[in-house]
Amino acid sequence: MKNKQAQINDILTDFDSKKFQQDLINWFQQEQRTLPWRDNQDPYRVWVSEIMLQQTKVDTVIPYFNRFIEKFPTPEKLAEADEQEVLKAWEGLGYYSRARNLQNAIREVVSDYGGKVPENADELASLKGVGPYTKGAILSIAYDKPEPAVDGNVMRVLSRILHIEDDIAKQSTKKLFEAIIREVISQEDPSSFNQGLMELGAIVCTPKSPSCMLCPVQEHCRAYHEGAEQKLPVKTKTKKQKKIPYAALLITNDEGEVLIQQRPADGLLANLWEFPMAPLEDIDQEHLPHWFFGEYGMKITPEKTVDHIKHVFSHLIWELEVIVCTTGKGRLDHPRAKFVAIEELEEYPFPVSHQKIAKHCK
């Protein structure tokens, strides 16, 4: 079996890296989209944008980025903010652990590095939530260091250009692409090179129906010349998502307040707020009052189902049956739950599924 360097040498045989760099960078500098994080190459702004862009479309990120930077314009402002304030600014973007990890890492930057994002690769990689891609993006875009920034977009582009049939779902394949990038990246302008690959994957070399006729590096693309661009990249399918049905309870008391609870500090949607939920497979509507009394020590009366909401995560699907309930003036003694006035709901960060439930309060 060949070692990795021999494999890379074979892949790059007869590949004109210099001409590829030139064609890609020239195209990017002329055709790049106007995006707010490209206004300057400040490492903090680059970092925030790259975290937001993970698994999220550019058009979705733009308004969030603008509001986030306006609210937390410097590392110091983000470091000193309350986590609930940060989660509220992130509300609707999903993958909330990104926001918590970002804030924790920025706090470390402020305390250990005087608020300056490290340009040392090892120091940067040691920060919470900074993986190889984020590290490479910050170092190349903000500090002009020839570091690979390999994500799904980049692997798709390079798998077609170099006709690589390795499964991009495997970590070993990602490592292979990182090693290839180190060989072909521009030493003079690594920022434009890496951004050019990302931009190419976003607007030309798309997952389905790539626009090969408009591609600035078409002459370098082996898959195009072999008619194999639609077959690449090779990626094994992920496991089927598990469906979990819930009763989501919209509970109001005699004073017109609504009950909300804070999710645990660890795990899915940590520390966000939600309306009480009960797994339907364990509790039917008839038994909801007994379950609720056991959880909260209060009696509820289920009245009607007002909505069915489906929310898809990467690994599971919530199917929420939204049930309006009422309760009396009984005292609530619960460490992570409380009644709030309806107009106060906007002060709390909710996941998207529960934002939809909140609309029924109005």
C-alpha positions in Angstrom: 0.0 0.0 0.0 1.4 3.4 -1.0 2.2 5.9 1.7 0.3 9.2 1.7 3.0 11.3 0.1 3.4 8.8 -2.8 -0.4 8.9 -3.2 -0.4 12.7 -3.3 2.4 12.7 -5.8 0.4 10.3 -8.1 -2.7 12.5 -7.8 -0.8 15.7 -8.7 1.1 14.1 -11.6 0.8 16.4 -14.6 -1.3 18.9 -12.6 -0.3 22.5 -13.2 -0.6 23.9 -9.7 0.8 27.4 -10.6 -1.7 27.9 -13.5 -4.5 26.5 -11.4 -3.7 29.0 -8.6 -3.5 31.9 -11.1 -6.8 31.1 -12.8 -8.6 30.5 -9.5 -7.3 33.7 -7.8 -7.9 35.9 -10.8 -11.5 34.7 -11.0 -12.1 35.2 -7.3 -10.7 38.7 -7.2 -12.9 39.7 -10.2 -16.1 37.8 -9.4 -16.3 37.4 -5.6 -19.7 38.2 -4.0 -19.9 41.3 -1.9 -20.3 39.9 1.7 -20.1 41.8 4.9 -17.2 39.7 6.4 -15.1 40.5 3.4 -15.1 44.2 4.1 -11.8 43.6 5.9 -9.7 40.7 7.1 -10.0 41.2 10.8 -9.5 37.8 12.4 -12.4 38.2 14.9 -14.8 39.0 12.0 -13.5 36.1 9.9 -13.9 33.8 12.9 -17.5 34.8 13.6 -18.4 34.5 9.9 -16.8 31.0 9.5 -18.6 29.7 12.6 -21.9 31.0 11.4 -21.4 29.6 7.9 -20.9 26.1 9.1 -24.0 24.1 7.8 -25.8 27.4 7.1 -26.5 29.2 3.9 -24.8 32.5 3.1 -28.1 34.4 2.6 -29.3 33.2 6.0 -26.0 34.2 7.7 -25.7 37.8 6.4 -28.3 39.5 8.6 -27.2 37.5 11.7 -23.6 38.4 11.1 -24.4 42.1 10.8 -26.5 42.1 14.0 -24.0 40.0 15.9 -21.0 42.3 15.0 -23.0 45.4 15.7 -23.9 44.0 19.2 -20.5 42.4 19.9 -18.0 44.5 17.7 -14.9 43.3 19.5 -13.7 40.1 21.3 -13.9 42.0 24.6 -17.6 42.8 24.0 -18.4 39.2 23.3 -16.3 37.9 26.2 -18.1 40.0 28.7 -21.6 39.4 27.4 -24.1 37.2 29.3 -24.5 33.8 27.6 -28.2 34.3 27.3 -27.6 37.5 25.4 -25.3 35.6 23.0 -27.8 32.8 22.5 -30.6 35.4 21.8 -28.4 37.0 19.1 -27.9 33.5 17.7 -31.6 32.5 17.9 -32.8 30.9 14.7 -29.3 30.0 13.4 -29.3 26.6 15.0 -26.4 24.5 16.2 -26.2 26.6 19.3 -23.1 24.9 20.7 -21.3 26.9 18.0 -22.2 30.1 19.8 -21.3 28.8 23.3 -18.0 27.4 22.0 -17.2 30.7 20.2 -17.9 32.8 23.3 -15.8 30.4 25.5 -12.9 30.6 23.1 -13.1 34.4 22.7 -13.0 34.7 26.5 -9.8 32.7 26.4 -8.4 35.0 23.7 -9.2 38.0 25.9 -7.8 36.5 29.1 -4.7 34.8 27.6 -3.9 36.7 24.5 -4.9 40.3 25.3 -7.9 40.1 22.9 -5.8 39.3 19.8 -6.8 36.2 18.0 -3.6 34.0 17.9 -1.8 33.6 14.6 0.1 30.6 15.9 -1.5 27.5 14.6 -1.1 25.4 17.8 -2.4 28.2 20.0 -5.4 28.8 17.7 -6.2 25.1 17.5 -6.2 24.8 21.3 -9.3 27.1 21.6 -12.7 25.7 22.2 -14.6 24.8 19.0 -11.7 25.7 16.6 -11.2 22.6 14.4 -8.9 22.2 11.5 -11.2 24.0 9.0 -11.8 27.1 11.3 -8.1 27.2 12.1 -7.2 27.1 8.4 -9.8 29.7 7.5 -8.6 32.2 10.1 -4.9 31.7 9.4 -5.2 31.9 5.6 -7.9 34.6 5.3 -6.9 36.9 8.2 -3.2 36.3 8.5 -2.3 35.2 4.9 -0.7 31.9 6.0 -0.7 29.0 3.6 -2.9 26.7 5.7 -5.6 24.4 4.3 -9.2 25.1 5.1 -11.0 22.0 4.0 -14.8 21.5 4.3 -17.4 19.7 2.3 -17.4 22.5 -0.4 -13.7 22.3 -0.9 -13.6 18.5 -1.0 -16.4 18.5 -3.6 -14.4 20.9 -5.8 -11.1 19.1 -5.5 -12.6 15.7 -5.9 -13.9 16.8 -9.3 -10.8 18.8 -10.4 -8.4 16.0 -9.4 -10.9 13.1 -10.0 -10.5 11.6 -6.5 -13.0 8.9 -5.7 -12.2 8.5 -2.0 -15.3 8.7 0.3 -15.4 12.3 1.6 -17.4 11.1 4.6 -14.3 9.5 6.0 -11.9 11.4 8.2 -8.9 9.9 6.3 -10.2 11.5 3.1 -10.4 14.9 4.7 -6.8 14.4 5.9 -5.8 13.5 2.3 -7.4 16.7 0.9 -5.7 18.8 3.6 -2.3 17.3 2.5 -3.1 18.0 -1.1 -4.0 21.6 -0.4 -0.7 22.1 1.3 1.0 21.1 -1.9 -1.1 23.3 -4.3 -2.0 26.3 -2.2 -0.7 29.7 -3.3 2.2 30.8 -1.1 1.8 34.4 -2.3 -2.0 34.8 -1.7 -3.4 31.9 0.4 -6.3 34.1 1.4 -7.7 34.5 -2.1 -6.8 30.8 -3.0 -8.8 29.4 -0.1 -11.7 31.8 -0.5 -11.6 31.1 -4.2 -12.1 27.4 -3.6 -15.0 28.1 -1.2 -16.6 30.6 -3.6 -16.2 28.1 -6.5 -18.0 25.4 -4.6 -20.7 27.8 -3.5 -21.7 29.4 -6.9 -20.2 27.3 -9.7 -19.1 23.8 -8.6 -22.4 23.1 -6.8 -23.5 19.7 -5.5 -26.1 19.2 -8.3 -25.8 20.4 -11.8 -22.5 22.2 -11.6 -22.1 25.1 -14.0 -19.1 23.7 -15.8 -19.4 26.0 -18.8 -18.8 29.0 -16.5 -16.0 27.4 -14.5 -12.8 29.4 -14.4 -10.7 26.3 -13.8 -12.5 24.1 -16.3 -9.3 23.3 -18.2 -7.8 21.8 -15.0 -10.8 19.7 -14.2 -10.2 16.0 -14.8 -13.8 15.0 -13.9 -15.2 17.4 -16.5 -13.0 16.1 -19.2 -13.9 12.6 -18.4 -17.6 13.3 -18.1 -17.6 12.3 -14.4 -18.5 15.6 -12.7 -22.0 14.4 -11.7 -20.6 11.2 -10.1 -18.3 13.1 -7.7 -17.8 13.4 -4.9 -18.2 9.9 -3.5 -20.0 10.1 -0.1 -21.7 7.4 1.9 -25.2 8.1 3.1 -25.7 9.1 6.7 -27.9 7.1 9.0 -31.6 7.6 8.9 -32.8 10.2 11.4 -34.8 9.0 14.4 -38.3 10.5 14.7 -39.4 11.4 18.2 -43.1 12.5 18.8 -43.6 15.0 21.7 -46.5 16.8 23.4 -45.4 20.5 23.6 -47.5 22.2 26.3 -48.6 25.8 26.0 -49.7 26.3 29.6 -51.2 29.6 30.9 -52.2 30.5 34.4 -55.0 32.6 35.8 -52.9 35.7 35.4 -52.4 35.1 31.7 -48.8 34.2 32.0 -47.2 31.3 30.1 -44.9 28.6 31.5 -41.4 28.2 30.0 -38.5 26.1 31.1 -34.7 26.2 30.5 -33.1 23.2 28.9 -30.2 21.5 30.7 -26.7 23.1 30.6 -25.4 20.2 28.5 -26.6 18.4 25.4 -29.0 19.4 22.6 -30.0 23.1 22.6 -28.3 23.6 26.0 -29.5 26.5 28.1 -32.1 27.6 25.6 -35.7 28.1 26.7 -38.7 26.1 25.6 -42.3 25.2 26.5 -42.6 22.0 28.5 -42.3 18.8 26.4 -43.3 15.3 27.1 -42.6 12.2 24.9 -45.9 11.1 23.4 -44.7 7.4 23.3 -44.6 7.5 27.1 -47.5 9.8 27.9 -50.8 10.1 26.1 -53.1 13.2 26.6 -55.1 11.4 29.2 -52.0 11.0 31.4 -50.4 14.4 30.7 -52.0 16.0 33.9 -50.4 13.3 36.1 -47.0 13.6 34.3 -47.1 17.4 34.7 -48.0 17.2 38.4 -45.1 14.9 39.0 -42.7 17.2 37.2 -43.9 20.5 38.5 -46.3 19.9 41.4 -49.1 21.7 39.7 -52.3 20.5 38.0 -53.0 21.3 34.4 -56.1 20.9 32.2 -55.3 20.0 28.5 -57.8 21.8 26.3 -57.0 21.4 22.6 -54.3 20.7 20.1 -53.6 23.8 18.1 -50.6 22.8 15.9 -48.3 20.0 14.7 -44.7 21.1 14.2 -42.0 19.1 12.6 -38.4 20.2 13.3 -35.4 18.4 11.6 -32.0 18.2 13.3 -29.0 16.6 11.6 -29.5 13.3 13.6 -33.2 13.3 14.7 -36.6 14.7 13.9 -38.9 16.3 16.5 -42.7 15.9 15.8 -44.4 18.3 18.2 -48.1 18.1 19.0 -48.8 21.6 20.5 -51.5 21.3 23.2 -53.0 24.4 24.9 -53.4 23.8 28.7 -54.5 25.9 31.6 -53.6 25.8 35.3 -54.7 27.7 38.4 -52.8 30.0 40.7 -50.8 27.1 42.2 -47.3 27.9 43.3 -44.5 26.8 41.0 -41.3 25.6 42.7 -38.9 24.5 39.9 -35.2 25.4 39.5 -35.4 25.8 35.7 -39.0 26.8 35.0 -41.2 29.9 35.5 -44.3 31.7 34.4 -43.6 34.9 32.3 -45.9 37.5 30.8 -46.5 36.9 27.1 -44.8 40.1 26.1 -41.7 39.0 27.9 -41.2 35.9 25.8 -39.1 37.9 23.3 -36.4 38.4 25.9 -35.6 34.7 26.0 -33.7 32.6 23.4 -35.8 29.8 22.0 -35.0 27.2 19.4 -36.9 27.7 16.1 -39.5 25.0 16.8 -40.5 26.7 20.0 -40.5 30.1 18.4 -43.3 28.7 16.2 -45.1 27.5 19.3 -44.8 31.0 20.9 -46.8 32.5 18.0 -49.9 30.8 19.4 -49.5 32.9 22.5 -50.5 36.0 20.5 
